[in-house]
Amino acid sequence: MDKLVDGLIAVLTAVVGLAVVAVIFSRGGQTAQVVTASGNAFSSIIKSAVSPVS
């Protein structure tokens, strides 16, 4: 079961990595907006995770 989960995580990581490379190197891409949106989403997740504690 661990090998299945490890394989699934590896595939998902590869897909996300490929998507990141595609966004960064695409012509006419809005890389700055994508990075900003990703940062905002990550910040929101962290705030939600910490909010019950503080």
MARKOLZA-853101 format. One line per field, with one value per atom (N, C-alpha, C): x, y, z; residue number from 1. Coordinates in Angstrom, 3 decimals. Example, Ala and Ser with C-alpha at 12.3 -4.5 7.8 and 13.67 -1.06 7.14 Angstrom:
xx: c(13.190,12.300,13.200,12.850,13.670,12.900);
yy: c(-5.690,-4.500,-3.300,-2.250,-1.060,0.030);
zz: c(7.800,7.800,7.800,7.080,7.140,7.870);
n: c(1,1,1,2,2,2);
***
This chain:
xx: c(0.827,0.000,0.869,1.999,2.893,3.471,3.782,4.329,3.298,2.042,0.975,0.842,0.860,0.759,1.980,3.154,4.381,4.346,3.871,3.764,2.767,1.646,0.628,1.151,1.847,2.430,3.478,4.271,5.287,4.628,3.562,2.874,2.242,1.588,0.964,2.017,3.145,4.225,4.757,4.880,5.360,4.374,3.088,2.067,2.092,2.190,2.247,3.518,4.636,5.886,5.804,5.206,5.037,4.133,3.078,2.183,2.915,3.751,4.518,5.469,6.162,7.083,6.310,5.152,4.351,3.899,3.513,3.062,4.228,5.379,6.524,7.029,7.072,7.679,6.688,5.395,4.428,4.493,4.270,4.264,2.946,3.030,1.819,1.255,2.034,1.575,1.569,0.753,0.653,1.299,2.609,3.346,3.248,3.363,3.314,1.971,0.898,-0.428,-0.600,-0.056,-0.160,0.621,1.825,2.642,1.966,1.411,0.705,-0.506,-1.279,-2.458,-2.067,-0.983,-0.510,-0.058,0.646,1.084,-0.084,-1.090,-2.284,-3.021,-3.106,-3.774,-3.013,-1.690,-0.874,-1.020,-1.012,-1.182,-2.533,-3.548,-4.889,-4.952,-4.290,-4.267,-3.555,-2.433,-1.692,-2.524,-3.187,-4.036,-5.155,-5.752,-6.824,-6.308,-5.110,-4.542,-4.170,-3.756,-3.273,-4.401,-5.485,-6.533,-7.114,-7.310,-7.831,-6.857,-5.575,-4.553,-4.473,-4.583,-4.396,-5.691);
yy: c(-1.196,0.000,1.257,1.208,2.362,2.676,1.641,1.863,2.530,2.162,2.764,4.248,4.574,5.973,6.754,6.184,6.849,7.111,6.133,6.302,7.382,7.419,8.432,9.829,9.957,11.252,11.675,10.738,11.057,11.542,10.893,11.292,12.665,12.898,14.203,15.311,15.027,16.011,16.326,15.310,15.518,16.354,16.094,16.864,18.325,18.568,19.944,20.625,19.923,20.489,20.841,19.981,20.254,21.458,21.572,22.722,24.017,23.977,25.165,25.577,24.612,24.912,25.479,24.917,25.402,26.838,27.163,28.527,29.505,29.120,30.023,30.307,29.302,29.465,29.712,29.795,30.028,31.478,31.686,33.040,33.689,34.934,35.651,35.179,34.393,33.900,35.005,34.843,35.832,35.244,35.033,34.357,35.094,36.403,37.173,36.997,37.008,36.841,35.426,34.443,33.059,32.876,33.442,33.328,34.040,35.211,35.959,35.183,34.628,33.859,32.619,31.962,30.784,31.162,32.281,32.755,33.112,33.750,34.097,32.845,31.849,30.597,29.900,29.861,29.233,29.978,31.298,32.109,31.843,31.722,31.442,30.082,29.103,27.765,27.797,28.495,28.597,29.311,30.397,31.136,30.240,29.449,28.548,27.465,26.976,25.924,26.433,27.691,28.250,28.916,29.286,30.056,29.404,28.078,27.512,27.664,27.811,27.898,29.305,30.308,31.666,32.343);
zz: c(0.000,0.000,0.000,0.735,0.776,-0.598,-1.363,-2.696,-3.602,-3.448,-4.237,-3.914,-2.636,-2.215,-2.675,-2.535,-2.985,-4.482,-5.238,-6.683,-7.056,-6.361,-6.618,-6.304,-5.206,-4.842,-5.874,-6.347,-7.355,-8.647,-9.066,-10.293,-10.123,-9.004,-8.768,-8.707,-8.090,-8.030,-9.427,-10.252,-11.618,-12.424,-12.254,-12.977,-12.544,-11.258,-10.761,-11.257,-11.228,-11.729,-13.198,-13.990,-15.414,-15.637,-14.847,-14.964,-14.617,-13.609,-13.220,-14.339,-14.905,-16.005,-17.196,-17.503,-18.619,-18.397,-17.189,-16.891,-16.983,-16.451,-16.438,-17.842,-18.699,-20.010,-21.143,-20.841,-21.912,-22.375,-23.647,-24.188,-23.811,-23.407,-23.019,-21.692,-20.990,-19.695,-18.657,-17.689,-16.619,-15.367,-15.474,-14.420,-13.087,-13.114,-11.866,-11.172,-11.935,-11.336,-10.777,-11.475,-11.015,-9.717,-9.661,-8.450,-7.287,-7.552,-6.499,-6.001,-6.906,-6.509,-5.709,-6.116,-5.384,-3.979,-3.870,-2.560,-1.668,-2.248,-1.470,-1.004,-1.864,-1.493,-0.368,-0.480,0.556,1.880,1.820,3.017,3.669,2.858,3.374,4.060,3.470,4.067,5.416,5.478,6.741,7.802,7.418,8.367,8.890,8.011,8.431,9.367,9.095,9.929,11.311,11.387,12.661,13.453,12.804,13.466,14.723,14.781,16.034,17.198,16.899,17.938,18.505,17.630,18.104,18.472);
n: c(1,1,1,2,2,2,3,3,3,4,4,4,5,5,5,6,6,6,7,7,7,8,8,8,9,9,9,10,10,10,11,11,11,12,12,12,13,13,13,14,14,14,15,15,15,16,16,16,17,17,17,18,18,18,19,19,19,20,20,20,21,21,21,22,22,22,23,23,23,24,24,24,25,25,25,26,26,26,27,27,27,28,28,28,29,29,29,30,30,30,31,31,31,32,32,32,33,33,33,34,34,34,35,35,35,36,36,36,37,37,37,38,38,38,39,39,39,40,40,40,41,41,41,42,42,42,43,43,43,44,44,44,45,45,45,46,46,46,47,47,47,48,48,48,49,49,49,50,50,50,51,51,51,52,52,52,53,53,53,54,54,54);
***
